[in-house]
Amino acid sequence: MTKIYFFSGTGNTFWSAKKIAEQIDDKCELINIGVEAEKSSIVIEADAVVLLFPAYAYGPPLIVKNFVRKAAIKTPYFAAFVTHGTLPGGALADICRIVRRKEIKAFYFSNIPAVENYIAIFGPPKPKTAERRLGLQNDATTKAARCVIERKTNRINTFRPCSTFISTLFSLGVKIFFKWYKVNKDCDGCGECEKLCPVSAITMKGGRPEFSKKCEHCQGCLNWCKKNAILFARIKSGTIRYHHPEIKVEELLR
């Protein structure tokens, strides 16, 4: 049994998790970290454990770090892959520092390039750029699956002070970013954003979504909103949104 844990907002990471599961010649279980992290006790037992998560400002999402710290991982083999737009920074280093203190014999860590989806800063991806990045993601995901199947191992540099500094600042920002989300008049109260949020940070009240401090700033809600009714910072109603073209929103609903 191989257990694959993922955290995904726009579907990039979930796409790679699905593809790895399809390519592994073994019984696989796909598990959403957002759901699993709500448990009071987390015990993971498997022949192999695979973790996939996106890089947020050169670090892993807070929920992913807390999940790995909290989990009792009982496996002879652990692999972690970070999906990233521009650069992954020290996201893998953060996870490596945590898991190497657990009783696991073999580790593997690697990156999976994907389409940059933080449109609040980088804007929507250009079609040619997105196509090229999707190709890179496909190749890297195929390689990742092969490495898990062959039980590849490696070592990575865990001394990443600049990345740690930047990701720490971002983590502090995440605690207040939820206050910057707005909803315009186009919202029809469908409630899909509430069901989609991987950390249950959205609650429908009076037919409108309200955001809480549980928000991880994955921006899945505004990128999947069919009405483009959710706004953040410079993202306006007319801003082109992004989600992985081969993933359907129904696959990510809690």
C-alpha positions as protocol buffer text, in pm:
chain_id: "A"
residue {
  index: 1
  type: MET
  ca { x: 0 y: 0 z: 0 }
}
residue {
  index: 2
  type: THR
  ca { x: 126 y: 345 z: -98 }
}
residue {
  index: 3
  type: LYS
  ca { x: -42 y: 642 z: 66 }
}
residue {
  index: 4
  type: ILE
  ca { x: -21 y: 972 z: -122 }
}
residue {
  index: 5
  type: TYR
  ca { x: -97 y: 1285 z: 78 }
}
residue {
  index: 6
  type: PHE
  ca { x: -158 y: 1611 z: -107 }
}
residue {
  index: 7
  type: PHE
  ca { x: -250 y: 1974 z: -51 }
}
residue {
  index: 8
  type: SER
  ca { x: -386 y: 2162 z: -351 }
}
residue {
  index: 9
  type: GLY
  ca { x: -577 y: 2482 z: -426 }
}
residue {
  index: 10
  type: THR
  ca { x: -583 y: 2525 z: -803 }
}
residue {
  index: 11
  type: GLY
  ca { x: -529 y: 2158 z: -885 }
}
residue {
  index: 12
  type: ASN
  ca { x: -161 y: 2166 z: -987 }
}
residue {
  index: 13
  type: THR
  ca { x: -46 y: 1948 z: -698 }
}
residue {
  index: 14
  type: PHE
  ca { x: -353 y: 1727 z: -712 }
}
residue {
  index: 15
  type: TRP
  ca { x: -287 y: 1657 z: -1081 }
}
residue {
  index: 16
  type: SER
  ca { x: 64 y: 1530 z: -1002 }
}
residue {
  index: 17
  type: ALA
  ca { x: -68 y: 1326 z: -708 }
}
residue {
  index: 18
  type: LYS
  ca { x: -325 y: 1160 z: -935 }
}
residue {
  index: 19
  type: LYS
  ca { x: -69 y: 1083 z: -1205 }
}
residue {
  index: 20
  type: ILE
  ca { x: 177 y: 933 z: -957 }
}
residue {
  index: 21
  type: ALA
  ca { x: -100 y: 714 z: -818 }
}
residue {
  index: 22
  type: GLU
  ca { x: -190 y: 597 z: -1169 }
}
residue {
  index: 23
  type: GLN
  ca { x: 169 y: 508 z: -1254 }
}
residue {
  index: 24
  type: ILE
  ca { x: 257 y: 320 z: -937 }
}
residue {
  index: 25
  type: ASP
  ca { x: 194 y: -52 z: -987 }
}
residue {
  index: 26
  type: ASP
  ca { x: 50 y: -95 z: -641 }
}
residue {
  index: 27
  type: LYS
  ca { x: -261 y: -19 z: -442 }
}
residue {
  index: 28
  type: CYS
  ca { x: -261 y: 358 z: -382 }
}
residue {
  index: 29
  type: GLU
  ca { x: -471 y: 581 z: -163 }
}
residue {
  index: 30
  type: LEU
  ca { x: -504 y: 955 z: -233 }
}
residue {
  index: 31
  type: ILE
  ca { x: -557 y: 1157 z: 84 }
}
residue {
  index: 32
  type: ASN
  ca { x: -634 y: 1529 z: 116 }
}
residue {
  index: 33
  type: ILE
  ca { x: -415 y: 1683 z: 387 }
}
residue {
  index: 34
  type: GLY
  ca { x: -677 y: 1951 z: 453 }
}
residue {
  index: 35
  type: VAL
  ca { x: -923 y: 1684 z: 562 }
}
residue {
  index: 36
  type: GLU
  ca { x: -672 y: 1460 z: 738 }
}
residue {
  index: 37
  type: ALA
  ca { x: -521 y: 1746 z: 940 }
}
residue {
  index: 38
  type: GLU
  ca { x: -853 y: 1798 z: 1121 }
}
residue {
  index: 39
  type: LYS
  ca { x: -810 y: 1469 z: 1307 }
}
residue {
  index: 40
  type: SER
  ca { x: -697 y: 1489 z: 1669 }
}
residue {
  index: 41
  type: SER
  ca { x: -451 y: 1204 z: 1612 }
}
residue {
  index: 42
  type: ILE
  ca { x: -277 y: 1114 z: 1286 }
}
residue {
  index: 43
  type: VAL
  ca { x: -110 y: 776 z: 1242 }
}
residue {
  index: 44
  type: ILE
  ca { x: 19 y: 687 z: 896 }
}
residue {
  index: 45
  type: GLU
  ca { x: 109 y: 326 z: 822 }
}
residue {
  index: 46
  type: ALA
  ca { x: 206 y: 220 z: 470 }
}
residue {
  index: 47
  type: ASP
  ca { x: 473 y: 49 z: 262 }
}
residue {
  index: 48
  type: ALA
  ca { x: 550 y: 393 z: 119 }
}
residue {
  index: 49
  type: VAL
  ca { x: 430 y: 745 z: 201 }
}
residue {
  index: 50
  type: VAL
  ca { x: 436 y: 1017 z: -64 }
}
residue {
  index: 51
  type: LEU
  ca { x: 378 y: 1383 z: 18 }
}
residue {
  index: 52
  type: LEU
  ca { x: 294 y: 1646 z: -246 }
}
residue {
  index: 53
  type: PHE
  ca { x: 247 y: 2014 z: -173 }
}
residue {
  index: 54
  type: PRO
  ca { x: 297 y: 2354 z: -337 }
}
residue {
  index: 55
  type: ALA
  ca { x: 568 y: 2606 z: -249 }
}
residue {
  index: 56
  type: TYR
  ca { x: 433 y: 2923 z: -88 }
}
residue {
  index: 57
  type: ALA
  ca { x: 698 y: 3198 z: -84 }
}
residue {
  index: 58
  type: TYR
  ca { x: 985 y: 2946 z: -75 }
}
residue {
  index: 59
  type: GLY
  ca { x: 827 y: 2736 z: 199 }
}
residue {
  index: 60
  type: PRO
  ca { x: 554 y: 2475 z: 247 }
}
residue {
  index: 61
  type: PRO
  ca { x: 200 y: 2578 z: 344 }
}
residue {
  index: 62
  type: LEU
  ca { x: 160 y: 2605 z: 721 }
}
residue {
  index: 63
  type: ILE
  ca { x: -96 y: 2325 z: 728 }
}
residue {
  index: 64
  type: VAL
  ca { x: 151 y: 2090 z: 557 }
}
residue {
  index: 65
  type: LYS
  ca { x: 429 y: 2164 z: 806 }
}
residue {
  index: 66
  type: ASN
  ca { x: 193 y: 2117 z: 1099 }
}
residue {
  index: 67
  type: PHE
  ca { x: 52 y: 1798 z: 950 }
}
residue {
  index: 68
  type: VAL
  ca { x: 396 y: 1640 z: 908 }
}
residue {
  index: 69
  type: ARG
  ca { x: 499 y: 1743 z: 1260 }
}
residue {
  index: 70
  type: LYS
  ca { x: 181 y: 1599 z: 1408 }
}
residue {
  index: 71
  type: ALA
  ca { x: 171 y: 1272 z: 1215 }
}
residue {
  index: 72
  type: ALA
  ca { x: 318 y: 949 z: 1346 }
}
residue {
  index: 73
  type: ILE
  ca { x: 464 y: 815 z: 1021 }
}
residue {
  index: 74
  type: LYS
  ca { x: 530 y: 442 z: 1021 }
}
residue {
  index: 75
  type: THR
  ca { x: 684 y: 353 z: 688 }
}
residue {
  index: 76
  type: PRO
  ca { x: 1017 y: 226 z: 554 }
}
residue {
  index: 77
  type: TYR
  ca { x: 1007 y: 476 z: 266 }
}
residue {
  index: 78
  type: PHE
  ca { x: 907 y: 844 z: 245 }
}
residue {
  index: 79
  type: ALA
  ca { x: 911 y: 1070 z: -62 }
}
residue {
  index: 80
  type: ALA
  ca { x: 819 y: 1438 z: -82 }
}
residue {
  index: 81
  type: PHE
  ca { x: 762 y: 1648 z: -395 }
}
residue {
  index: 82
  type: VAL
  ca { x: 704 y: 2022 z: -409 }
}
residue {
  index: 83
  type: THR
  ca { x: 518 y: 2176 z: -702 }
}
residue {
  index: 84
  type: HIS
  ca { x: 627 y: 2529 z: -783 }
}
residue {
  index: 85
  type: GLY
  ca { x: 591 y: 2816 z: -1025 }
}
residue {
  index: 86
  type: THR
  ca { x: 900 y: 3034 z: -1028 }
}
residue {
  index: 87
  type: LEU
  ca { x: 1127 y: 2873 z: -767 }
}
residue {
  index: 88
  type: PRO
  ca { x: 1069 y: 2614 z: -489 }
}
residue {
  index: 89
  type: GLY
  ca { x: 1315 y: 2780 z: -252 }
}
residue {
  index: 90
  type: GLY
  ca { x: 1366 y: 2583 z: 68 }
}
residue {
  index: 91
  type: ALA
  ca { x: 1021 y: 2425 z: 82 }
}
residue {
  index: 92
  type: LEU
  ca { x: 1162 y: 2072 z: 71 }
}
residue {
  index: 93
  type: ALA
  ca { x: 1430 y: 2161 z: 323 }
}
residue {
  index: 94
  type: ASP
  ca { x: 1162 y: 2256 z: 576 }
}
residue {
  index: 95
  type: ILE
  ca { x: 989 y: 1919 z: 537 }
}
residue {
  index: 96
  type: CYS
  ca { x: 1319 y: 1730 z: 539 }
}
residue {
  index: 97
  type: ARG
  ca { x: 1418 y: 1884 z: 872 }
}
residue {
  index: 98
  type: ILE
  ca { x: 1094 y: 1755 z: 1024 }
}
residue {
  index: 99
  type: VAL
  ca { x: 1075 y: 1403 z: 880 }
}
residue {
  index: 100
  type: ARG
  ca { x: 1438 y: 1309 z: 933 }
}
residue {
  index: 101
  type: ARG
  ca { x: 1366 y: 1317 z: 1306 }
}
residue {
  index: 102
  type: LYS
  ca { x: 1109 y: 1042 z: 1258 }
}
residue {
  index: 103
  type: GLU
  ca { x: 1185 y: 669 z: 1241 }
}
residue {
  index: 104
  type: ILE
  ca { x: 1203 y: 636 z: 863 }
}
residue {
  index: 105
  type: LYS
  ca { x: 1490 y: 455 z: 693 }
}
residue {
  index: 106
  type: ALA
  ca { x: 1477 y: 591 z: 337 }
}
residue {
  index: 107
  type: PHE
  ca { x: 1394 y: 936 z: 198 }
}
residue {
  index: 108
  type: TYR
  ca { x: 1361 y: 1101 z: -139 }
}
residue {
  index: 109
  type: PHE
  ca { x: 1296 y: 1470 z: -213 }
}
residue {
  index: 110
  type: SER
  ca { x: 1245 y: 1646 z: -546 }
}
residue {
  index: 111
  type: ASN
  ca { x: 1075 y: 1935 z: -730 }
}
residue {
  index: 112
  type: ILE
  ca { x: 792 y: 1936 z: -983 }
}
residue {
  index: 113
  type: PRO
  ca { x: 768 y: 2257 z: -1191 }
}
residue {
  index: 114
  type: ALA
  ca { x: 413 y: 2370 z: -1262 }
}
residue {
  index: 115
  type: VAL
  ca { x: 223 y: 2674 z: -1390 }
}
residue {
  index: 116
  type: GLU
  ca { x: 270 y: 2980 z: -1170 }
}
residue {
  index: 117
  type: ASN
  ca { x: -71 y: 3032 z: -1010 }
}
residue {
  index: 118
  type: TYR
  ca { x: -11 y: 3321 z: -770 }
}
residue {
  index: 119
  type: ILE
  ca { x: -179 y: 3572 z: -995 }
}
residue {
  index: 120
  type: ALA
  ca { x: -203 y: 3832 z: -717 }
}
residue {
  index: 121
  type: ILE
  ca { x: 165 y: 3910 z: -783 }
}
residue {
  index: 122
  type: PHE
  ca { x: 259 y: 3745 z: -1113 }
}
residue {
  index: 123
  type: GLY
  ca { x: -69 y: 3794 z: -1298 }
}
residue {
  index: 124
  type: PRO
  ca { x: -237 y: 3527 z: -1509 }
}
residue {
  index: 125
  type: PRO
  ca { x: 1 y: 3296 z: -1699 }
}
residue {
  index: 126
  type: LYS
  ca { x: 43 y: 3352 z: -2072 }
}
residue {
  index: 127
  type: PRO
  ca { x: -89 y: 3062 z: -2283 }
}
residue {
  index: 128
  type: LYS
  ca { x: 250 y: 2964 z: -2428 }
}
residue {
  index: 129
  type: THR
  ca { x: 414 y: 2981 z: -2087 }
}
residue {
  index: 130
  type: ALA
  ca { x: 138 y: 2772 z: -1933 }
}
residue {
  index: 131
  type: GLU
  ca { x: 170 y: 2511 z: -2210 }
}
residue {
  index: 132
  type: ARG
  ca { x: 545 y: 2487 z: -2158 }
}
residue {
  index: 133
  type: ARG
  ca { x: 511 y: 2457 z: -1781 }
}
residue {
  index: 134
  type: LEU
  ca { x: 242 y: 2190 z: -1813 }
}
residue {
  index: 135
  type: GLY
  ca { x: 484 y: 1989 z: -2025 }
}
residue {
  index: 136
  type: LEU
  ca { x: 755 y: 2026 z: -1761 }
}
residue {
  index: 137
  type: GLN
  ca { x: 511 y: 1917 z: -1494 }
}
residue {
  index: 138
  type: ASN
  ca { x: 416 y: 1608 z: -1690 }
}
residue {
  index: 139
  type: ASP
  ca { x: 780 y: 1504 z: -1737 }
}
residue {
  index: 140
  type: ALA
  ca { x: 875 y: 1571 z: -1373 }
}
residue {
  index: 141
  type: THR
  ca { x: 568 y: 1386 z: -1244 }
}
residue {
  index: 142
  type: THR
  ca { x: 652 y: 1080 z: -1455 }
}
residue {
  index: 143
  type: LYS
  ca { x: 1005 y: 1087 z: -1315 }
}
residue {
  index: 144
  type: ALA
  ca { x: 869 y: 1128 z: -961 }
}
residue {
  index: 145
  type: ALA
  ca { x: 651 y: 817 z: -998 }
}
residue {
  index: 146
  type: ARG
  ca { x: 946 y: 618 z: -1129 }
}
residue {
  index: 147
  type: CYS
  ca { x: 1161 y: 727 z: -835 }
}
residue {
  index: 148
  type: VAL
  ca { x: 895 y: 611 z: -588 }
}
residue {
  index: 149
  type: ILE
  ca { x: 853 y: 277 z: -768 }
}
residue {
  index: 150
  type: GLU
  ca { x: 1230 y: 220 z: -764 }
}
residue {
  index: 151
  type: ARG
  ca { x: 1256 y: 349 z: -405 }
}
residue {
  index: 152
  type: LYS
  ca { x: 1519 y: 605 z: -496 }
}
residue {
  index: 153
  type: THR
  ca { x: 1689 y: 792 z: -213 }
}
residue {
  index: 154
  type: ASN
  ca { x: 1884 y: 1117 z: -193 }
}
residue {
  index: 155
  type: ARG
  ca { x: 1999 y: 1397 z: 33 }
}
residue {
  index: 156
  type: ILE
  ca { x: 1923 y: 1767 z: 7 }
}
residue {
  index: 157
  type: ASN
  ca { x: 2071 y: 2079 z: 159 }
}
residue {
  index: 158
  type: THR
  ca { x: 1856 y: 2182 z: 456 }
}
residue {
  index: 159
  type: PHE
  ca { x: 2046 y: 2504 z: 530 }
}
residue {
  index: 160
  type: ARG
  ca { x: 1833 y: 2762 z: 346 }
}
residue {
  index: 161
  type: PRO
  ca { x: 1836 y: 3079 z: 562 }
}
residue {
  index: 162
  type: CYS
  ca { x: 1707 y: 3318 z: 292 }
}
residue {
  index: 163
  type: SER
  ca { x: 1416 y: 3090 z: 207 }
}
residue {
  index: 164
  type: THR
  ca { x: 1339 y: 3046 z: 576 }
}
residue {
  index: 165
  type: PHE
  ca { x: 1331 y: 3422 z: 626 }
}
residue {
  index: 166
  type: ILE
  ca { x: 1100 y: 3484 z: 329 }
}
residue {
  index: 167
  type: SER
  ca { x: 864 y: 3197 z: 412 }
}
residue {
  index: 168
  type: THR
  ca { x: 847 y: 3312 z: 774 }
}
residue {
  index: 169
  type: LEU
  ca { x: 739 y: 3659 z: 663 }
}
residue {
  index: 170
  type: PHE
  ca { x: 479 y: 3502 z: 436 }
}
residue {
  index: 171
  type: SER
  ca { x: 353 y: 3285 z: 722 }
}
residue {
  index: 172
  type: LEU
  ca { x: 299 y: 3598 z: 929 }
}
residue {
  index: 173
  type: GLY
  ca { x: 114 y: 3759 z: 639 }
}
residue {
  index: 174
  type: VAL
  ca { x: -114 y: 3457 z: 596 }
}
residue {
  index: 175
  type: LYS
  ca { x: -258 y: 3529 z: 941 }
}
residue {
  index: 176
  type: ILE
  ca { x: -412 y: 3853 z: 812 }
}
residue {
  index: 177
  type: PHE
  ca { x: -449 y: 3792 z: 436 }
}
residue {
  index: 178
  type: PHE
  ca { x: -798 y: 3649 z: 486 }
}
residue {
  index: 179
  type: LYS
  ca { x: -914 y: 4003 z: 568 }
}
residue {
  index: 180
  type: TRP
  ca { x: -821 y: 4118 z: 217 }
}
residue {
  index: 181
  type: TYR
  ca { x: -1059 y: 3885 z: 35 }
}
residue {
  index: 182
  type: LYS
  ca { x: -1367 y: 4057 z: -100 }
}
residue {
  index: 183
  type: VAL
  ca { x: -1683 y: 3937 z: -272 }
}
residue {
  index: 184
  type: ASN
  ca { x: -1855 y: 4146 z: -539 }
}
residue {
  index: 185
  type: LYS
  ca { x: -2217 y: 4168 z: -649 }
}
residue {
  index: 186
  type: ASP
  ca { x: -2172 y: 3887 z: -904 }
}
residue {
  index: 187
  type: CYS
  ca { x: -2168 y: 3624 z: -627 }
}
residue {
  index: 188
  type: ASP
  ca { x: -2477 y: 3403 z: -663 }
}
residue {
  index: 189
  type: GLY
  ca { x: -2434 y: 3227 z: -329 }
}
residue {
  index: 190
  type: CYS
  ca { x: -2369 y: 2884 z: -484 }
}
residue {
  index: 191
  type: GLY
  ca { x: -2149 y: 2785 z: -189 }
}
residue {
  index: 192
  type: GLU
  ca { x: -1894 y: 2603 z: -402 }
}
residue {
  index: 193
  type: CYS
  ca { x: -1607 y: 2801 z: -249 }
}
residue {
  index: 194
  type: GLU
  ca { x: -1706 y: 2675 z: 95 }
}
residue {
  index: 195
  type: LYS
  ca { x: -1699 y: 2313 z: -26 }
}
residue {
  index: 196
  type: LEU
  ca { x: -1376 y: 2369 z: -218 }
}
residue {
  index: 197
  type: CYS
  ca { x: -1167 y: 2530 z: 56 }
}
residue {
  index: 198
  type: PRO
  ca { x: -913 y: 2265 z: 163 }
}
residue {
  index: 199
  type: VAL
  ca { x: -897 y: 2399 z: 520 }
}
residue {
  index: 200
  type: SER
  ca { x: -1263 y: 2492 z: 579 }
}
residue {
  index: 201
  type: ALA
  ca { x: -1176 y: 2860 z: 607 }
}
residue {
  index: 202
  type: ILE
  ca { x: -1493 y: 2974 z: 425 }
}
residue {
  index: 203
  type: THR
  ca { x: -1842 y: 2979 z: 573 }
}
residue {
  index: 204
  type: MET
  ca { x: -2155 y: 3083 z: 385 }
}
residue {
  index: 205
  type: LYS
  ca { x: -2356 y: 3342 z: 578 }
}
residue {
  index: 206
  type: GLY
  ca { x: -2657 y: 3509 z: 428 }
}
residue {
  index: 207
  type: GLY
  ca { x: -2570 y: 3363 z: 90 }
}
residue {
  index: 208
  type: ARG
  ca { x: -2222 y: 3518 z: 91 }
}
residue {
  index: 209
  type: PRO
  ca { x: -1884 y: 3362 z: 174 }
}
residue {
  index: 210
  type: GLU
  ca { x: -1700 y: 3481 z: 482 }
}
residue {
  index: 211
  type: PHE
  ca { x: -1328 y: 3415 z: 523 }
}
residue {
  index: 212
  type: SER
  ca { x: -1160 y: 3313 z: 848 }
}
residue {
  index: 213
  type: LYS
  ca { x: -808 y: 3307 z: 990 }
}
residue {
  index: 214
  type: LYS
  ca { x: -785 y: 2936 z: 902 }
}
residue {
  index: 215
  type: CYS
  ca { x: -715 y: 3050 z: 543 }
}
residue {
  index: 216
  type: GLU
  ca { x: -388 y: 2915 z: 398 }
}
residue {
  index: 217
  type: HIS
  ca { x: -398 y: 3164 z: 108 }
}
residue {
  index: 218
  type: CYS
  ca { x: -407 y: 2889 z: -155 }
}
residue {
  index: 219
  type: GLN
  ca { x: -640 y: 3112 z: -359 }
}
residue {
  index: 220
  type: GLY
  ca { x: -832 y: 2813 z: -486 }
}
residue {
  index: 221
  type: CYS
  ca { x: -1159 y: 2991 z: -410 }
}
residue {
  index: 222
  type: LEU
  ca { x: -1099 y: 3291 z: -635 }
}
residue {
  index: 223
  type: ASN
  ca { x: -941 y: 3087 z: -914 }
}
residue {
  index: 224
  type: TRP
  ca { x: -1228 y: 2837 z: -928 }
}
residue {
  index: 225
  type: CYS
  ca { x: -1516 y: 3083 z: -874 }
}
residue {
  index: 226
  type: LYS
  ca { x: -1739 y: 3053 z: -1182 }
}
residue {
  index: 227
  type: LYS
  ca { x: -1853 y: 3414 z: -1147 }
}
residue {
  index: 228
  type: ASN
  ca { x: -1509 y: 3563 z: -1074 }
}
residue {
  index: 229
  type: ALA
  ca { x: -1683 y: 3713 z: -773 }
}
residue {
  index: 230
  type: ILE
  ca { x: -1398 y: 3663 z: -524 }
}
residue {
  index: 231
  type: LEU
  ca { x: -1132 y: 3933 z: -529 }
}
residue {
  index: 232
  type: PHE
  ca { x: -797 y: 3980 z: -358 }
}
residue {
  index: 233
  type: ALA
  ca { x: -543 y: 4264 z: -380 }
}
residue {
  index: 234
  type: ARG
  ca { x: -505 y: 4358 z: -749 }
}
residue {
  index: 235
  type: ILE
  ca { x: -719 y: 4067 z: -867 }
}
residue {
  index: 236
  type: LYS
  ca { x: -1037 y: 4219 z: -1007 }
}
residue {
  index: 237
  type: SER
  ca { x: -1351 y: 4076 z: -1166 }
}
residue {
  index: 238
  type: GLY
  ca { x: -1194 y: 4091 z: -1512 }
}
residue {
  index: 239
  type: THR
  ca { x: -866 y: 3927 z: -1411 }
}
residue {
  index: 240
  type: ILE
  ca { x: -813 y: 3596 z: -1589 }
}
residue {
  index: 241
  type: ARG
  ca { x: -805 y: 3313 z: -1336 }
}
residue {
  index: 242
  type: TYR
  ca { x: -608 y: 2988 z: -1343 }
}
residue {
  index: 243
  type: HIS
  ca { x: -664 y: 2627 z: -1243 }
}
residue {
  index: 244
  type: HIS
  ca { x: -512 y: 2311 z: -1385 }
}
residue {
  index: 245
  type: PRO
  ca { x: -688 y: 2247 z: -1718 }
}
residue {
  index: 246
  type: GLU
  ca { x: -720 y: 1871 z: -1662 }
}
residue {
  index: 247
  type: ILE
  ca { x: -871 y: 1892 z: -1314 }
}
residue {
  index: 248
  type: LYS
  ca { x: -1243 y: 1939 z: -1248 }
}
residue {
  index: 249
  type: VAL
  ca { x: -1356 y: 2134 z: -945 }
}
residue {
  index: 250
  type: GLU
  ca { x: -1566 y: 1837 z: -830 }
}
residue {
  index: 251
  type: GLU
  ca { x: -1246 y: 1641 z: -770 }
}
residue {
  index: 252
  type: LEU
  ca { x: -1134 y: 1891 z: -507 }
}
residue {
  index: 253
  type: LEU
  ca { x: -1458 y: 1940 z: -318 }
}
residue {
  index: 254
  type: ARG
  ca { x: -1442 y: 1824 z: 43 }
}
